[in-house]
Amino acid sequence: MERNAGFLVNPIGEKLGTRKDHRFTYLELATVLVRAKGIHEGHWAVLFGFKTQAQNMDFEGEEGVFQGLMSCVAEIGIHRYDEPNPMTVDAAEVNPKGGIN
């Protein structure tokens, strides 16, 4: 992604952080994924899978080469927990079998 007047610009040239964005909290995202998969029971949390790569990096205007680490989100999913915790949603509450009122 490139920068345009201080804004990050996505590959098709739109500024990020505009009214076209829809952002979710961690628990909102867990709720969306539980509903998308049609899950009606259990305690679920968002799961992120990362890929990382170490490499030597050369920065413009800096002398020398630096060792760095690049990471990216490779996958997003949900994980079922036996007990509730602050990072889980209860599928029976956020996606009941009879539907949401």
GIWOZI-V39625 format. One line per field, one symbol per residue. phi: phi as a letter, one per 30 degrees, with the letter a starting at -180 (. if undefined). burial: b if it has 24 or more other ideal C-beta (glycine too) atoms within 12 Angstrom, else e. Layout:
phi=???
burial=???
//
This chain:
phi=.ccbhicdcdecjdddicdddbcbdedddededdddcidcbjcbbdbccccbbdadbcceicdjccdbbcbbdcababbdcdbdbdccccedddbdedjcd
burial=eeeeeeeeeeeeeeeeeeeeeeeeeebebbbebbeeeebeebbbbbeeeeeeeeeeeeeeeeeeeeeeeeeeeeeeebebeeeeeeebbbbeebbeeeeee
//
